[in-house]
Amino acid sequence: QVQLVESGGGLVQAGGSLRLSCAASGSIFSINGMGWYLQAPGKQRELVATIGRGSNTNYADSVKGRFTISRDNAKNTVYLQMNSLKPEDTAVYYCNAIIAGWNYWGQGTQVTVSS
């Protein structure tokens, strides 16, 4: 069984920064892609950023230049450094990992950016 545990969410003022972390544990041989998604109230879950095992990255246009995704393969952990936060970044952020062809999700962490 695989678990993804997120941390690092919270309340921050516009222009501030937060760093999210997501650690995978359980029966893991190798993690392929990892990523972060967000879901705002009343909206569908959408991509924020993904990172491959070889550290190739992909970002939503709305976060390019502000957010940075990284991973530590030895720790089975993915990070999301969020800078220059805006009120429209407010959402629940979910960690995702693809392991042996299966999609796993974290429980979500709330990020709230006040104006």
N, C-alpha and C positions, 0 to 999 in steps of 0.2 A: 504494500500500500504506500502511496506517495502523498505527502503533504507539502503544501506551500504556505509559508507563514510570512505575512507582510508586516512591516513596521515602518514608522517614520512619518506617518500622516499627522495632520494637525491644523491649527488655525494660524494664518500668517497674513500680514498686511501686503497690499499690492506692492510689487517691487522686491519683495523678500524672496527667500530661498528655503527649500526643503529638500531632504534627501530620503528617498524611499529605498527600503531594502526588502528582499524576498529570498528566503532560504528554503531550499527543497530538501526534504528528508524522506527516508524510507528505502524501498527496494529500487535503488537507482544504479544502473550500470553506466549509462551515459545520457546526458541531456543534450538534445539537439538545439532547436530554437528556444529562446526565452524572450519575454516581452512584457510590456505594460499596456493596459487598456483602461479607458475611463468610461464611466457612465454617469451622466448628469440626470437629475430628476426628470422623469417623463420622456427620456430619450434613450436611444439604443446604445449599446456598448460600442465603443469605437477605438481604433488603434491609436496609441500614442507613439510607441517605439518598439522595435524588435532588434534582437542581436543574435547572430548565428554563433555556432560553436567556434568558428574561426574569427569571431569578432566583427564580422560585417554587420553594418547597422542600417536601419531604415527608420525614418521619422515622419510623422504627420506634418504637413506644411505649417500647421498652426503652432508647432513647438520648435521648429528648426531654429537653431541659433540660441535657444533658451534652455532646452533640456538636453541632457547627455545620458545615454544608457551605457552601462558597462557590466561586465560579469567577471566573477572569480570562479573558474571551473573547479579548482581544488576545493572550494567551499560550497559548490552547487548554489551559488548566490548571484542574484542579479540586482543591480542598483539603478536608480533613476535620480539623477541630480537635476533639480528644477530651480532655475534662476529666473529673475525678472517675472515673477508670477503675476498673473492678472486675475481679476475677479471671474472671468469666463473660464479659468482653469478649475474652478470649483467643481468637484465631482467625487465619486468613489473611484479609487484607482485599484485595478485588479492586476495581479501578477499572473502570467501564463508561462507554462513550460510544456514542450513537446518531448515526451519520453517514450521511446520504443513505439512510436506512431500514435500514441495516445495524447490527448490534450488534457492538461491539468490546470486548475484555477485556484488561486488563493481566495480568502474570504473577503478581501477588499479592505481598503483603508481610506478613511475620509480625508480629503484635502479641501480646506475652506480658505478662500482668499478674500479678505475684506478690502473694500475700497477706501 
